[in-house]
């Protein structure tokens, strides 16, 4: 297994772990709410961390397979994971009706992990066809 595949697997695991870390905190009506990727209680955010977990697991499985076409599918999966985590960063850090959340480290680590996983997909060598 190549180094880029191992780094990509570790980056995807980081995205999975970050789904359970705090993504943002907001003070609304004298309540302190902390939101994670899988716990959006008290908001309309939903649970976008679940899709991040699913995409990361699929990317990990594809990193383990050595096939030309499967690695091309991983390009789509990792690209979608990167776009999804960027969307989550925009969603969880925007101000609504004068209430501005405080983005936490889990949100940025998730984006960094998805970016590294996508980069590893781009730089992983595929087997040459005969």
C-alpha positions as CSV (number, residue, x, y, z in Angstrom):
1,X,0.0,0.0,0.0
2,X,1.4,3.4,-0.9
3,X,2.0,6.2,1.5
4,X,-0.6,8.4,-0.1
5,X,-3.3,5.7,0.4
6,X,-2.3,5.4,4.1
7,X,-2.4,9.2,4.6
8,X,-5.8,9.3,2.8
9,X,-7.1,6.6,5.1
10,X,-5.9,8.5,8.2
11,X,-7.5,11.7,6.8
12,X,-10.8,10.0,6.2
13,X,-10.6,8.6,9.8
14,X,-10.0,12.2,11.0
15,X,-13.3,13.3,9.2
16,X,-15.1,10.5,11.0
17,X,-13.8,11.5,14.4
18,X,-14.5,15.2,13.8
19,X,-18.2,14.4,13.2
20,X,-18.5,13.8,16.9
21,X,-16.4,16.8,18.0
22,X,-18.1,20.3,18.5
23,X,-18.5,22.2,15.3
24,X,-20.0,25.4,16.6
25,X,-21.4,27.0,19.7
26,X,-24.0,29.8,20.0
27,X,-25.6,31.7,22.8
28,X,-29.3,32.1,22.1
29,X,-31.9,33.3,24.7
30,X,-29.5,32.8,27.6
31,X,-28.8,29.2,26.5
32,X,-25.4,27.9,25.4
33,X,-25.9,25.5,22.6
34,X,-23.1,23.3,21.2
35,X,-23.6,21.6,17.9
36,X,-21.7,18.6,16.5
37,X,-22.0,16.9,13.1
38,X,-24.4,14.2,14.5
39,X,-26.1,16.3,17.2
40,X,-28.0,19.4,15.9
41,X,-30.5,19.5,18.8
42,X,-32.0,23.0,19.1
43,X,-31.3,24.0,15.5
44,X,-32.4,23.4,11.9
45,X,-28.9,22.1,10.9
46,X,-29.9,18.4,10.9
47,X,-27.2,15.8,11.1
48,X,-24.7,16.4,8.2
49,X,-22.0,14.5,10.0
50,X,-23.7,11.2,9.1
51,X,-23.2,11.7,5.4
52,X,-19.6,12.7,6.1
53,X,-19.1,9.4,8.0
54,X,-20.7,7.4,5.2
55,X,-18.5,9.1,2.5
56,X,-15.4,8.6,4.6
57,X,-16.1,4.9,5.1
58,X,-16.6,4.4,1.4
59,X,-13.4,6.3,0.7
60,X,-11.4,4.2,3.1
61,X,-12.7,1.0,1.5
62,X,-11.8,2.3,-1.9
63,X,-8.3,3.3,-0.8
64,X,-7.8,-0.3,0.2
65,X,-8.8,-1.6,-3.3
66,X,-6.2,-1.5,-6.1
67,X,-8.2,-1.1,-9.2
68,X,-8.1,1.6,-11.9
69,X,-11.8,2.2,-12.2
70,X,-12.4,2.0,-8.4
71,X,-9.8,4.6,-7.8
72,X,-11.6,6.9,-10.3
73,X,-14.8,6.4,-8.3
74,X,-12.8,7.4,-5.2
75,X,-12.0,10.7,-7.0
76,X,-15.8,11.4,-7.1
77,X,-16.3,10.2,-3.5
78,X,-13.5,12.3,-2.0
79,X,-14.5,15.3,-4.1
80,X,-18.0,15.1,-2.8
81,X,-16.7,14.7,0.7
82,X,-14.7,17.8,0.3
83,X,-17.6,19.8,-1.1
84,X,-19.9,18.5,1.7
85,X,-17.5,19.5,4.5
86,X,-17.0,22.9,2.9
87,X,-20.8,23.3,2.8
88,X,-20.9,22.3,6.5
89,X,-18.3,24.9,7.3
90,X,-20.4,27.6,5.6
91,X,-23.6,26.4,7.2
92,X,-22.3,26.1,10.8
93,X,-20.3,29.4,10.8
94,X,-22.9,31.8,9.3
95,X,-24.8,34.4,11.2
96,X,-28.6,34.2,11.3
97,X,-30.8,37.0,12.7
98,X,-28.0,38.6,14.6
99,X,-26.9,35.4,16.3
100,X,-23.4,34.6,15.2
101,X,-22.0,31.1,16.2
102,X,-18.5,30.5,17.3
103,X,-16.9,27.9,15.0
104,X,-15.0,25.2,16.9
105,X,-12.0,23.2,16.0
106,X,-13.9,20.1,14.9
107,X,-15.3,22.0,11.9
108,X,-11.9,23.1,10.7
109,X,-10.3,19.7,11.3
110,X,-13.1,18.0,9.3
111,X,-12.4,20.3,6.3
112,X,-8.7,19.8,6.6
113,X,-9.1,16.0,6.7
114,X,-11.4,16.1,3.6
115,X,-8.9,18.3,1.8
116,X,-6.0,15.9,2.6
117,X,-8.1,12.9,1.6
118,X,-8.9,14.5,-1.8
119,X,-5.3,15.4,-2.3
120,X,-4.3,11.8,-1.6
121,X,-6.8,10.5,-4.1
122,X,-5.2,12.9,-6.7
123,X,-1.7,11.8,-6.0
124,X,-2.3,8.0,-5.5
125,X,-0.8,6.1,-8.4
126,X,-3.1,3.7,-10.2
127,X,-2.0,0.4,-11.6
128,X,-1.1,0.6,-15.3
129,X,-3.2,-1.3,-17.8
130,X,-1.5,-3.8,-20.1
